């Protein structure tokens, strides 16, 4: 069920269209509540940073370094509004060559989303910032509403990035505490408790979070001083969501008792990150020796390792392949069910949209492909290439190469990805069960499932480029075809 949304625009010191700080009621917009201002003890008492805009501008200049092309994830809320305004202030004050674009992700979860997109457009237009609104489809069945929205949002941001751009998001100190506590609730180890990094690789780009040392109170202070206007989404008050529950119930209680709790949490997160970085450094050489150029992992040396060392190596191998990190029990099951399964087994272990497979004492991490087992593709015009599904390329007749007998007029030509029974292939004296044949040819199980095979009626003729059966053998006095498979022989097509 979608949460009901309402919205209010925080109109600070009459900074929106109407002089009295009000905007039209038919848009569901009201003046900011009095509680939007930071508490007195949240305001900075340091004279050197008495001007929040100057302080934040200096911080951003130091954090950005040489980066000059930025894509800002802009929701129109307080945090991203402050970030966008401060970046524009930096451009005006110091860096006229700073290029800023903003993207609003339209999740379609609120009746007010169009109004929010229009607000974001107006805010960007007034600051001479390029703007794009991107609609996304959120599927709560995959990871819950919060998780699915986050996945859709980051996928859209990834696709929106231009060459050389850095993605900049507005998570702050309070968000860091929430992330840490959520990881603690899940029983995460040091990786999860590291929470959010200030900078992290992001699909060939960089994701930068320059506000992690700034509290929400400090951002509100900036917004008041700069007379900013932002969106307040009332769904943020829905305590059915874990993050909202922490934000509204738990963190206020903790910070009343211990005012510097969020800073202490951030320090603990940094220490966890440092420990993980040290472990990365110590295990890097070993992982490099275990990993082959194709990305597979050698199991034999890992059999004698302690469980903790082996687990740390497995996690880093999975992370290097971009897989979602497994929980401790998942990692144990992966080792037991895949690495330790019997030698003739073809084990697989699913991790979100990936699968881990074993072949010849090596682990492979692969996409989770759809099954092609039942697929039968007619090839009615052999003069034209036959496009294969899932990015596997095509089959075509060629002027030379591996030869098979041409099909007779009464033979229907199809391409399939599964076969059964005993085969007699050219160049071998005895027949083989097809599973045994694949093993002898050194074809990994997942490649067998994605290798096109040529059939005439119900008779297997060839797996082009791999084997030809006696039934498909070319004869000197008969017409022959040269069939070649063009495309991904490693099965990595999507």
Residue pairs with C-beta under 8 A, 6 or more apart in sequence:
2 109
2 145
3 109
3 145
3 235
3 238
3 240
3 241
4 235
5 109
5 110
5 111
5 112
5 233
5 234
5 235
6 28
6 112
6 234
7 28
7 29
7 110
7 112
7 115
7 116
7 231
7 232
7 233
7 234
8 28
8 29
8 30
8 31
8 32
8 33
8 231
8 232
8 234
9 16
9 23
9 29
9 30
9 32
9 119
9 229
9 230
9 231
9 232
10 32
10 36
10 78
10 223
10 228
10 229
10 230
10 231
10 232
11 21
11 22
11 23
11 31
11 32
11 229
12 21
12 32
12 36
12 223
12 224
12 227
12 228
12 229
13 21
13 224
13 227
14 20
14 21
14 227
15 21
15 227
15 228
15 229
16 22
16 23
16 229
17 23
21 31
21 32
22 29
22 30
22 31
23 29
27 115
28 112
28 115
29 115
32 232
36 220
36 232
37 220
37 224
38 216
38 217
38 218
38 220
38 221
38 224
39 217
41 259
42 215
42 217
42 218
42 220
42 221
43 217
43 221
44 50
44 52
44 55
44 218
44 221
48 55
49 55
51 225
52 218
52 221
52 222
52 225
52 226
53 86
53 89
53 222
53 225
53 226
56 82
56 86
56 89
56 214
56 222
57 86
57 89
57 90
57 93
57 94
59 210
59 213
59 214
60 86
60 87
60 90
60 210
61 90
61 94
61 95
63 198
63 208
63 210
64 70
64 90
64 208
64 210
67 166
67 206
67 208
68 95
68 97
68 98
68 99
69 99
69 162
69 164
69 165
69 166
70 87
70 98
70 99
70 100
70 101
70 165
70 166
70 168
71 101
71 102
71 103
71 157
71 160
71 161
71 162
71 165
71 166
71 167
71 168
72 80
72 83
72 84
72 87
72 100
72 101
72 102
72 103
72 129
72 168
72 169
72 170
73 80
73 103
73 105
73 153
73 157
73 167
73 168
73 169
73 170
74 80
74 81
74 84
74 102
74 103
74 104
74 120
74 123
74 124
74 131
75 104
75 105
75 116
75 120
75 231
76 104
76 116
76 119
76 120
76 123
76 230
76 231
77 170
77 230
77 231
77 232
77 233
78 216
78 219
78 220
78 223
78 230
78 232
79 170
79 171
79 172
79 175
79 211
79 216
79 219
80 169
80 170
81 123
81 223
81 228
81 229
81 230
81 231
82 170
82 211
82 219
82 222
82 223
82 226
82 228
83 168
83 169
83 170
83 210
83 211
84 100
84 102
84 123
84 124
84 127
84 129
85 127
85 222
85 226
85 228
86 222
87 98
87 100
87 168
88 100
88 127
88 128
88 129
89 226
90 98
91 98
91 100
100 129
100 130
101 129
101 130
101 131
101 132
101 162
101 165
102 120
102 124
102 129
102 130
102 131
102 132
103 131
103 132
103 133
103 134
103 156
103 157
103 160
104 116
104 117
104 120
104 121
104 131
104 132
104 133
104 134
105 134
105 136
105 152
105 153
105 156
105 157
106 113
106 114
106 117
106 133
106 134
106 135
106 136
107 113
107 136
107 138
107 149
107 152
107 153
108 135
108 136
108 137
108 138
109 138
109 145
109 149
109 235
110 116
110 233
110 235
112 233
116 231
116 233
117 133
119 229
119 231
120 131
120 133
121 131
121 133
123 229
124 130
124 131
125 131
132 160
134 156
134 159
134 160
136 152
136 153
136 155
136 156
137 152
138 145
138 148
138 149
138 152
139 148
139 152
140 148
141 148
142 148
142 151
143 150
143 151
145 241
146 241
146 242
146 243
157 167
158 202
158 203
158 205
161 167
161 202
161 203
161 205
165 205
166 205
166 206
166 207
166 208
167 202
167 205
167 206
167 207
167 208
168 208
168 209
168 210
169 207
169 208
169 209
170 209
170 211
171 179
171 196
171 209
171 211
171 212
172 211
172 212
172 214
172 215
172 216
172 219
173 211
173 212
173 213
173 214
173 215
173 216
173 262
173 263
173 266
174 215
174 216
174 247
174 251
174 262
175 196
175 212
176 195
176 196
176 212
176 262
176 265
176 266
176 269
177 246
177 251
177 261
177 262
177 265
177 266
178 243
178 246
178 247
178 251
179 195
179 196
180 193
180 195
180 265
180 266
180 268
180 269
181 246
181 250
181 251
181 265
182 242
182 243
182 246
183 192
183 193
183 195
184 193
185 242
186 192
186 327
187 327
187 328
189 328
190 272
190 273
190 275
190 276
190 279
191 272
191 276
191 315
191 325
192 325
193 268
193 269
193 272
194 269
194 270
194 272
194 273
194 276
195 266
195 269
195 272
195 273
196 209
196 212
196 269
197 209
197 273
198 208
198 209
198 210
198 212
199 206
199 207
199 208
199 209
200 206
200 207
201 207
211 219
212 266
213 266
215 262
222 228
223 230
236 244
236 247
237 244
237 248
238 244
239 245
239 248
239 249
251 261
251 262
254 261
255 261
255 262
258 264
279 312
280 316
283 309
283 312
283 313
283 316
286 313
287 313
287 316
287 317
287 320
289 301
290 297
290 298
290 301
290 302
290 313
290 317
291 297
291 298
291 317
291 320
292 298
292 362
294 364
295 320
295 321
295 364
295 365
296 359
296 362
296 363
296 364
297 314
297 317
297 362
297 363
297 364
298 361
298 362
299 339
299 358
299 361
299 362
299 363
300 361
302 310
302 313
302 339
305 313
310 335
311 328
311 331
311 335
314 331
314 334
314 335
315 325
315 326
315 331
317 363
317 365
318 325
318 326
318 351
318 356
318 365
319 325
321 354
321 365
323 351
323 352
323 354
323 365
324 351
324 352
324 353
324 354
326 334
326 351
330 351
333 349
334 349
334 351
334 356
337 347
337 349
338 347
338 348
338 349
338 356
338 357
338 358
338 363
339 358
339 363
341 347
341 358
345 358
346 357
346 358
346 445
347 357
347 358
348 355
348 356
348 357
349 355
349 356
350 368
351 365
353 367
353 368
354 365
354 366
354 367
354 368
355 365
355 366
355 367
355 368
355 446
356 363
356 364
356 365
356 366
357 363
357 364
357 366
357 444
357 445
357 446
358 364
359 444
359 445
360 442
364 444
364 446
366 446
366 491
366 492
367 492
367 494
369 390
369 446
369 449
369 450
369 491
369 494
370 390
371 449
372 389
372 390
372 417
372 418
372 449
372 450
373 417
373 418
373 449
374 418
375 389
375 416
375 417
376 414
376 415
376 416
377 386
377 388
377 389
377 414
377 415
377 416
378 412
378 413
378 414
379 386
379 395
379 413
379 414
379 415
380 413
382 397
382 407
382 413
382 481
383 397
384 396
385 394
385 395
385 396
385 486
386 394
386 395
386 396
386 415
387 394
388 394
388 395
388 415
388 452
388 487
390 450
390 493
390 494
391 487
391 488
391 492
391 493
391 494
392 450
392 452
392 487
392 488
392 491
392 493
393 485
393 486
393 487
393 488
393 493
394 485
394 486
394 487
395 415
395 452
395 454
395 464
395 483
395 484
395 485
395 486
396 483
396 484
396 486
397 481
397 482
397 483
397 484
398 482
398 483
398 484
399 482
400 482
401 465
401 482
401 483
401 484
402 462
402 464
402 465
402 468
402 482
402 483
402 484
403 468
403 474
403 480
403 481
403 482
404 454
404 461
404 462
404 468
404 472
404 473
404 474
404 480
404 481
404 483
405 461
405 472
405 473
405 474
405 475
405 478
405 479
405 480
405 481
406 478
406 479
406 480
406 481
407 413
407 456
407 481
408 456
411 456
411 457
412 456
412 457
413 454
413 455
413 456
414 455
415 452
415 453
415 454
415 455
416 452
416 453
416 455
417 449
417 450
417 451
417 452
417 453
418 449
418 453
419 434
419 453
419 460
420 434
421 433
421 434
422 431
422 432
422 433
422 434
423 431
423 432
423 433
423 434
423 437
423 460
423 467
423 469
424 430
424 431
424 469
424 470
424 471
425 432
425 437
425 467
425 468
425 469
425 470
426 467
426 468
426 469
426 470
426 473
432 440
437 467
438 445
438 448
441 466
441 467
443 451
443 466
446 491
447 489
447 490
447 491
449 491
450 491
450 493
451 463
451 466
451 491
452 463
452 464
452 485
453 460
453 461
453 462
453 463
454 460
454 461
454 462
454 463
454 464
454 472
454 483
455 461
456 471
456 472
459 469
459 471
459 472
460 469
460 471
460 472
461 468
461 469
461 471
461 472
462 468
462 469
462 472
462 483
464 483
464 484
464 485
465 484
465 485
465 489
468 474
474 480
487 493
